[in-house]
Amino acid sequence: MAQPRDYYTVLGVDRTSSTEEIAVAYRKLAIKFHPDKNPDDEAAIERFKEAAEAFETLADEEKRARFDRFGHAGVNGQAGSHFHDVEDIFSAFGDIFGDLFGGGGGRRRPRKGRDVRCNVTLSLHEVAHGVTKEVTFHRHETCNDCHGSGASTGSQRLTCSYCGGHGRVVQSAGIVRMQTTCPACHGQGSVVDEPCPTCEGTGQQLKKVVTEVSIPAGVDNDTRVRISGQGEPSPGGGPPGDCYCFISVHPHSLFERDGQHLICRVPITYAQATLGTTLEVPTLQGRGELKIPTGTQSGHVFRMRGEGMPDPRCRGRGDLLVQVAIEVPKKVSKEEKQLLRQLAELEQKHVAPERKSFFGELKDYFTATDESQAP
């Protein structure tokens, strides 16, 4: 887990800055990274949450003092940040900056339901062509017995006495007032007199969901595919959350993936490397042919263009990189031994330039060593 940044650094203020200066700095960042101005930008949403958490701490004199003395350890585990999503921020600071958070006069926006996740495992061939998979996950749905009211039969919901039915409570933090979700009714504004025994007053039941997801070609490990509207229902009548499918890809016995490229290691014989040949190599499309020129060295990489993986963000495919390795047999026949001995005799008479250079240097090395050790 990444180490949280210093709150002063997040807001871009000095440790001696006043509460007013901190509020001004936060307002600028909130405008810059507001979700309405940065739709579907996860990085901007995280910066928006980070700025709100920093402001929540530094705008409160007690929290700020603990942070100055002990850092994050001084505030984590105590008051901490209660901002699970951006709607919590809208509820807390909506009345401070007017319609900046979409709620002039502190009007609450319907909160989106929470997201859920599931895991999907694919083969390399499924990734290469794209696939539709059936996925299973759990989410809360309206209780069948109380129809979402949370109250048992004959009972009813009562106005929350803690917040007076507003669903929020106001707390003072320095010169500003912050609204937080009511801890008694959890933002509902009402509580049940006698909770429903089936859902224990929540109005929801955890249920298993089976649905299909279309996965585009070219995804990789840890890619997330969103199924819109399949998450938890909203507690306040807003839109439901989403389901995120986290992708993992099975290792392949022949191919190793490097981004959009595939790597395949193919053994060849000494004779094939020396004389050249045409190899039958595997590709994702089936059988392929690769020409091996004469004198190919072990470890050489041949590129087969367009035989790799597709890119889910654009058109085109990567390449298949075929690395050849000269394989030395562990067992040879009597006839092969005889031929190899004949070849060895020929190699002693006709040494290749590279080998002659090596053996020449080796002879000089041994000669120099012998002379240095002579009495």
C-alpha positions as CSV (number, residue, x, y, z in Angstrom):
1,M,0.0,0.0,0.0
2,A,1.3,3.4,-1.0
3,Q,2.4,5.8,1.8
4,P,-0.1,8.7,2.2
5,R,1.2,12.1,1.3
6,D,1.7,14.9,3.7
7,Y,-1.5,16.9,4.1
8,Y,0.3,20.2,3.7
9,T,1.9,18.9,0.5
10,V,-1.5,17.8,-0.8
11,L,-3.0,21.2,-0.4
12,G,0.2,23.1,-1.4
13,V,0.3,25.2,1.8
14,D,2.9,25.9,4.4
15,R,2.8,24.5,8.0
16,T,2.3,28.1,9.2
17,S,-0.7,28.7,6.9
18,S,-3.9,30.0,8.5
19,T,-7.2,28.2,8.4
20,E,-8.5,30.7,5.9
21,E,-5.5,30.0,3.6
22,I,-6.0,26.2,3.9
23,A,-9.7,26.6,3.0
24,V,-8.8,28.7,-0.1
25,A,-6.2,26.1,-1.2
26,Y,-8.7,23.3,-0.8
27,R,-11.4,25.1,-2.7
28,K,-9.0,25.5,-5.7
29,L,-8.1,21.8,-5.7
30,A,-11.8,20.8,-5.3
31,I,-12.7,22.9,-8.4
32,K,-9.8,21.4,-10.4
33,F,-10.4,17.8,-9.5
34,H,-14.2,17.9,-9.2
35,P,-15.8,14.7,-10.6
36,D,-18.2,16.7,-12.8
37,K,-15.2,18.3,-14.5
38,N,-13.3,15.0,-14.8
39,P,-15.8,12.3,-15.7
40,D,-14.5,8.7,-15.5
41,D,-11.0,10.0,-14.4
42,E,-10.1,7.8,-11.5
43,A,-6.9,9.7,-10.8
44,A,-8.8,13.0,-10.5
45,I,-11.3,11.4,-8.2
46,E,-8.5,10.1,-5.9
47,R,-7.0,13.6,-5.8
48,F,-10.4,15.0,-5.0
49,K,-10.7,12.6,-2.1
50,E,-7.1,13.2,-1.0
51,A,-7.7,17.0,-0.9
52,A,-10.9,16.6,1.1
53,E,-9.2,14.3,3.7
54,A,-6.3,16.8,4.0
55,F,-8.7,19.7,4.5
56,E,-10.8,17.8,7.0
57,T,-7.7,17.3,9.2
58,L,-6.0,20.7,8.8
59,A,-9.2,22.7,9.2
60,D,-9.7,21.2,12.7
61,E,-7.3,22.7,15.3
62,E,-7.2,19.5,17.4
63,K,-6.7,17.2,14.5
64,R,-4.1,19.5,12.9
65,A,-2.1,19.6,16.2
66,R,-2.1,15.8,16.3
67,F,-1.0,15.7,12.7
68,D,1.8,18.2,13.2
69,R,3.1,16.2,16.1
70,F,2.6,12.6,15.0
71,G,1.9,12.7,11.3
72,H,-0.7,10.4,9.9
73,A,-0.4,8.1,13.0
74,G,-1.8,11.0,15.0
75,V,-5.1,11.1,13.1
76,N,-5.5,7.6,11.7
77,G,-7.3,5.2,13.9
78,Q,-9.0,8.0,15.8
79,A,-11.3,10.4,14.0
80,G,-9.7,9.4,10.6
81,S,-11.4,10.1,7.3
82,H,-15.0,9.0,6.8
83,F,-15.0,9.8,3.1
84,H,-15.7,6.5,1.4
85,D,-16.8,8.1,-1.8
86,V,-17.3,11.6,-3.3
87,E,-20.9,11.8,-2.1
88,D,-19.6,11.8,1.5
89,I,-17.6,14.9,0.6
90,F,-20.6,16.5,-1.0
91,S,-22.5,15.9,2.2
92,A,-19.8,17.3,4.4
93,F,-18.8,20.4,2.5
94,G,-21.8,21.1,0.3
95,D,-22.9,24.1,2.4
96,I,-19.4,25.6,2.5
97,F,-18.9,26.2,-1.2
98,G,-22.5,26.6,-2.4
99,D,-23.3,25.0,-5.7
100,L,-19.6,24.0,-6.3
101,F,-20.6,20.5,-5.1
102,G,-23.9,20.5,-6.9
103,G,-26.0,21.5,-3.9
104,G,-26.9,25.2,-3.4
105,G,-27.8,25.7,0.2
106,G,-26.5,22.3,1.2
107,R,-29.0,20.3,-0.8
108,R,-28.0,16.6,-0.8
109,R,-27.3,14.8,-4.0
110,P,-28.6,11.2,-4.3
111,R,-25.7,8.9,-3.3
112,K,-24.6,6.3,-5.8
113,G,-24.5,2.7,-4.6
114,R,-21.2,1.0,-3.8
115,D,-19.3,-0.9,-6.4
116,V,-18.8,-4.7,-6.2
117,R,-16.1,-6.9,-7.7
118,C,-15.7,-10.3,-9.2
119,N,-12.8,-12.3,-10.6
120,V,-12.5,-13.6,-14.2
121,T,-9.8,-16.0,-15.4
122,L,-9.1,-16.3,-19.1
123,S,-6.9,-18.4,-21.4
124,L,-4.5,-16.7,-23.7
125,H,-6.6,-17.6,-26.7
126,E,-9.7,-16.1,-25.1
127,V,-7.7,-12.9,-24.5
128,A,-6.5,-12.9,-28.1
129,H,-9.9,-13.0,-29.6
130,G,-12.2,-11.5,-26.9
131,V,-14.9,-13.5,-25.1
132,T,-18.2,-13.3,-23.3
133,K,-18.0,-14.9,-19.9
134,E,-20.6,-15.8,-17.3
135,V,-19.6,-14.2,-13.9
136,T,-21.0,-14.7,-10.4
137,F,-20.9,-12.2,-7.5
138,H,-23.0,-11.0,-4.5
139,R,-24.8,-7.8,-3.9
140,H,-27.5,-6.5,-1.7
141,E,-31.0,-6.3,-3.0
142,T,-34.4,-5.1,-1.6
143,C,-35.6,-7.3,1.2
144,N,-38.5,-9.4,0.1
145,D,-40.2,-9.3,3.5
146,C,-40.2,-5.6,4.3
147,H,-39.9,-4.4,0.7
148,G,-36.9,-2.2,1.7
149,S,-38.5,-0.4,4.6
150,G,-36.4,-2.2,7.2
151,A,-39.4,-2.4,9.5
152,S,-41.2,-5.6,10.6
153,T,-44.9,-6.1,9.7
154,G,-47.1,-3.7,11.6
155,S,-44.1,-1.4,12.5
156,Q,-43.0,1.8,10.9
157,R,-40.1,4.1,10.5
158,L,-39.8,7.0,12.9
159,T,-38.0,10.4,12.5
160,C,-34.4,10.1,13.8
161,S,-34.2,12.1,17.0
162,Y,-30.4,12.5,16.7
163,C,-30.5,14.5,13.5
164,G,-34.1,15.6,13.5
165,G,-34.8,13.8,10.2
166,H,-32.1,15.6,8.2
167,G,-29.8,12.6,7.9
168,R,-26.8,14.9,8.7
169,V,-25.3,16.5,11.7
170,V,-23.3,19.7,11.7
171,Q,-19.9,19.9,13.4
172,S,-17.7,23.0,13.9
173,A,-14.1,22.8,12.6
174,G,-12.3,26.0,13.2
175,I,-14.0,28.8,11.3
176,V,-16.0,26.4,9.0
177,R,-19.0,24.2,9.7
178,M,-18.9,20.6,8.4
179,Q,-21.8,18.3,7.7
180,T,-21.4,14.6,8.4
181,T,-23.6,11.6,8.0
182,C,-25.8,11.0,11.0
183,P,-24.3,8.1,13.0
184,A,-27.7,7.1,14.3
185,C,-29.7,6.7,11.1
186,H,-26.8,6.5,8.7
187,G,-28.1,9.4,6.5
188,Q,-31.7,8.0,6.2
189,G,-33.3,10.6,8.4
190,S,-35.4,7.9,10.1
191,V,-35.1,4.8,12.1
192,V,-37.2,1.7,12.4
193,D,-39.3,1.1,15.5
194,E,-39.2,-2.7,15.2
195,P,-36.5,-4.0,12.7
196,C,-37.4,-6.6,10.1
197,P,-36.1,-9.9,11.4
198,T,-35.0,-11.1,7.9
199,C,-32.8,-8.1,7.1
200,E,-32.2,-6.8,10.6
201,G,-33.6,-3.4,9.7
202,T,-31.3,-2.8,6.8
203,G,-34.0,-3.2,4.2
204,Q,-31.6,-5.3,2.1
205,Q,-30.6,-8.9,1.6
206,L,-27.3,-10.3,0.2
207,K,-28.1,-12.2,-2.9
208,K,-26.1,-14.1,-5.6
209,V,-26.1,-12.6,-9.0
210,V,-25.2,-14.4,-12.3
211,T,-24.7,-12.4,-15.4
212,E,-22.6,-12.1,-18.5
213,V,-19.7,-9.7,-19.3
214,S,-18.2,-9.0,-22.7
215,I,-14.4,-8.8,-22.4
216,P,-12.6,-7.1,-25.2
217,A,-9.6,-8.7,-26.9
218,G,-6.1,-7.8,-25.6
219,V,-6.8,-7.4,-21.9
220,D,-4.0,-8.3,-19.5
221,N,-3.6,-9.3,-15.8
222,D,-5.3,-6.9,-13.4
223,T,-7.3,-5.2,-16.2
224,R,-10.7,-4.1,-14.9
225,V,-13.9,-4.5,-17.0
226,R,-16.9,-2.5,-15.7
227,I,-20.5,-3.8,-15.8
228,S,-22.5,-0.6,-15.3
229,G,-25.4,-0.6,-12.9
230,Q,-24.7,-4.0,-11.4
231,G,-23.4,-2.9,-8.0
232,E,-25.1,-2.2,-4.7
233,P,-28.3,-0.2,-4.8
234,S,-28.2,3.4,-3.6
235,P,-29.3,4.0,0.0
236,G,-30.9,7.3,-1.0
237,G,-32.7,6.6,-4.3
238,G,-29.7,7.4,-6.5
239,P,-28.1,5.3,-9.2
240,P,-26.8,1.8,-8.3
241,G,-23.0,1.1,-8.2
242,D,-21.1,-0.9,-10.8
243,C,-19.5,-4.3,-10.8
244,Y,-15.8,-4.4,-11.7
245,C,-14.4,-7.7,-13.2
246,F,-10.7,-8.1,-12.4
247,I,-9.0,-10.1,-15.1
248,S,-6.3,-12.8,-14.6
249,V,-4.8,-14.8,-17.5
250,H,-3.6,-18.4,-17.3
251,P,0.0,-18.9,-18.1
252,H,0.5,-20.6,-21.6
253,S,2.7,-23.6,-22.1
254,L,4.3,-22.2,-25.3
255,F,3.9,-18.4,-25.2
256,E,5.2,-15.8,-22.8
257,R,3.6,-12.4,-23.0
258,D,5.5,-9.1,-23.1
259,G,2.9,-6.4,-23.4
260,Q,1.4,-6.8,-26.9
261,H,4.2,-9.1,-28.0
262,L,4.4,-12.9,-27.6
263,I,7.7,-14.8,-27.0
264,C,8.1,-18.4,-28.1
265,R,11.3,-20.3,-27.6
266,V,12.0,-23.0,-30.2
267,P,14.8,-25.7,-30.1
268,I,16.7,-26.4,-33.3
269,T,19.4,-28.9,-34.1
270,Y,23.0,-28.0,-34.9
271,A,22.5,-29.1,-38.5
272,Q,19.4,-26.9,-38.9
273,A,21.3,-23.9,-37.5
274,T,24.3,-24.5,-39.8
275,L,22.5,-25.5,-43.0
276,G,19.3,-23.5,-42.6
277,T,15.8,-24.8,-42.7
278,T,12.1,-23.9,-42.6
279,L,10.5,-24.5,-39.2
280,E,6.9,-25.1,-38.3
281,V,6.2,-22.8,-35.4
282,P,3.0,-22.3,-33.3
283,T,1.0,-19.1,-33.5
284,L,-2.3,-18.0,-32.0
285,Q,-3.9,-18.6,-35.4
286,G,-2.5,-22.1,-35.7
287,R,0.5,-23.4,-37.6
288,G,3.1,-20.9,-39.0
289,E,6.3,-21.2,-41.0
290,L,9.6,-19.5,-40.1
291,K,12.7,-19.6,-42.4
292,I,15.9,-20.2,-40.6
293,P,18.9,-18.9,-42.6
294,T,22.3,-20.7,-42.7
295,G,24.6,-20.0,-39.9
296,T,21.9,-19.0,-37.4
297,Q,23.4,-18.6,-33.9
298,S,21.8,-20.0,-30.7
299,G,19.6,-17.3,-29.0
300,H,18.8,-15.4,-32.2
301,V,15.3,-13.8,-32.2
302,F,13.2,-13.8,-35.3
303,R,10.2,-11.4,-35.5
304,M,6.9,-12.6,-37.0
305,R,5.0,-9.3,-37.4
306,G,1.3,-9.1,-36.5
307,E,1.2,-12.5,-34.8
308,G,1.1,-11.1,-31.3
309,M,-1.7,-9.8,-29.1
310,P,-4.3,-7.1,-30.0
311,D,-4.4,-3.8,-28.1
312,P,-7.8,-3.1,-26.5
313,R,-7.2,0.6,-26.9
314,C,-6.4,0.8,-30.6
315,R,-6.2,-1.3,-33.8
316,G,-3.3,-3.5,-34.7
317,R,-1.5,-6.4,-33.1
318,G,1.9,-7.0,-31.6
319,D,4.5,-9.4,-32.9
320,L,5.5,-13.0,-32.2
321,L,9.2,-13.2,-31.2
322,V,10.7,-16.6,-31.9
323,Q,13.9,-17.3,-30.1
324,V,15.9,-20.3,-31.3
325,A,18.2,-22.3,-29.1
326,I,20.5,-25.1,-30.4
327,E,19.6,-28.2,-28.6
328,V,22.3,-30.8,-27.7
329,P,21.0,-34.3,-27.7
330,K,21.7,-36.4,-24.6
331,K,21.6,-39.7,-26.6
332,V,22.9,-40.4,-30.1
333,S,23.0,-43.5,-32.2
334,K,26.1,-45.4,-33.2
335,E,25.9,-44.0,-36.7
336,E,25.5,-40.4,-35.4
337,K,28.5,-40.8,-33.2
338,Q,30.6,-41.9,-36.2
339,L,29.4,-39.0,-38.2
340,L,30.1,-36.5,-35.4
341,R,33.6,-37.9,-34.9
342,Q,34.2,-37.3,-38.6
343,L,32.9,-33.8,-38.3
344,A,35.1,-33.2,-35.3
345,E,38.2,-34.3,-37.3
346,L,37.1,-31.9,-40.1
347,E,36.7,-29.0,-37.6
348,Q,40.3,-29.5,-36.4
349,K,41.5,-29.1,-39.9
350,H,39.2,-26.2,-40.9
351,V,38.7,-24.1,-37.8
352,A,36.3,-21.2,-38.1
353,P,37.9,-17.7,-37.7
354,E,36.1,-17.0,-34.4
355,R,37.2,-20.3,-32.9
356,K,40.8,-19.9,-34.2
357,S,40.9,-16.5,-32.6
358,F,39.7,-18.0,-29.3
359,F,42.2,-20.9,-29.4
360,G,45.0,-18.6,-30.3
361,E,44.3,-16.4,-27.3
362,L,44.0,-19.5,-25.1
363,K,47.4,-20.7,-26.3
364,D,49.0,-17.3,-25.6
365,Y,47.4,-17.4,-22.1
366,F,48.8,-20.8,-21.2
367,T,52.3,-19.9,-22.6
368,A,52.4,-16.7,-20.5
369,T,51.3,-18.6,-17.4
370,D,53.9,-21.3,-17.9
371,E,56.7,-18.7,-18.3
372,S,55.6,-16.9,-15.2
373,Q,55.8,-20.1,-13.1
374,A,59.1,-21.2,-14.5
375,P,62.1,-21.1,-12.0
